[in-house]
């Protein structure tokens, strides 16, 4: 197959490593780190790349992103299928599965993390996921009272464990190291940066399985969403499905009805 990859630059080392071992012909385009902080701008940039690749003879366009602050929501497949991992953000791509992500971040979705690619690009050496906001866990008790009443607000707070004090989680930072792209001295440099900020350093072993399957064309439904031409990506925001595809006309109709 001939494939086009659009991905965040924090994945440059891992993707280039995997492309060298892929049986397919792959062209690469990387976007700047922290693009999801301006989700609308990043979405427009990715969509331009998708549209520009439409007549280049690719079999599929692979997205090296998760939902990434909703930057990939509403992306449209034109004449070529889009393939995106079922992931909330790049952390899942470094860990190798959404199950591992849920295991490590399910109780503390604002937990900062980093990797070699994240540390070596830009000024910030770690990243705090926007998942807490995406899942609606950033709202206060008063917000829920106004919308649902006091009794329901108490139930929601208890169910979602919103009384959790995240201060403890902010005092440590996870460093995800990929064995295949390990660089001598990088872990120690990160440890020193964390110590200078008064944060506990927690090393985590990463896994290239998810990215490898993406780049090798092994797109099982459990781990990947394949978006056919004429459909768009819609966020689901759970721990399993995460995103789905819908006809562009269907989405437009929903907007008109609302």
C-alpha positions, 0 to 999 in steps of 0.5 A: 500500500501507499500511505500518507501519515499526518502526525504530531512531531512528538512522535517523530522518532517512533514513527520514523523508526517504524516506517523504516520497518514497514512493508508499505510506501509511506510519506510523512508530514508532522505538525507542531507540538502543542497544536491541540492547545489551539484545536480549531487551528490544528484541525484546519491544518490537518484537514488541509493536508487531507484535502491536499493528499486527495489526488496523490494516489494514496490507499489511506491517510493515517492520523498519528493523533488521538482526539487531542483536545478535539482537534481531530473531531470533525475531520472529513475523509474525502476520496481516501479513507482516514485511519485514526487510533482509538485514543484520547491523546498521544499518551495512548500512542506511547503506551501502546494501548488504550487499556494501558492508558486507562490503567495509568490515567483512569483515576487521574486524567490530569496526570502530567506525562512526557517522553523523549519526543515531547521533552526535546521539542519546544519549551515544556518538558511535560504535558498535562492531558486535556482528558479531564476537561473532555470527559466533563470532569472539570466542572464544579459541584455548583455547575451541576446544581445549576443544571441538575439540582442538588440531589442529582449533583451530589450523585454525580459528584460521588459517581465520578469521584469529583471530590478527588484532590488532584494536587497529589497527582500533579506532584509527580510526572510520568516519563514514558520511555520507548526502548526502540528510540532510547537515547542515553542521558535523556532519562536523567535529564528529565529526572533533573528537570522534574526534581528542579520543579519539585516533582516526583519522577516516575519511569514507565516503559512504553510500547510501540504496538499501537503505532506499529499496527497503524503503520503496518496496515493492521487496523483492527476495529478494536484499536482503530477507526477507519473513516470511509470517504464521505464520512467525518470523525465524531467524538464519543469520549468514553474509555473504549470506543472514543470516536466513531464515523458518521456521514457528513450529510447526517452531521449537517442534518443534526446541526440543522435540527439543533 
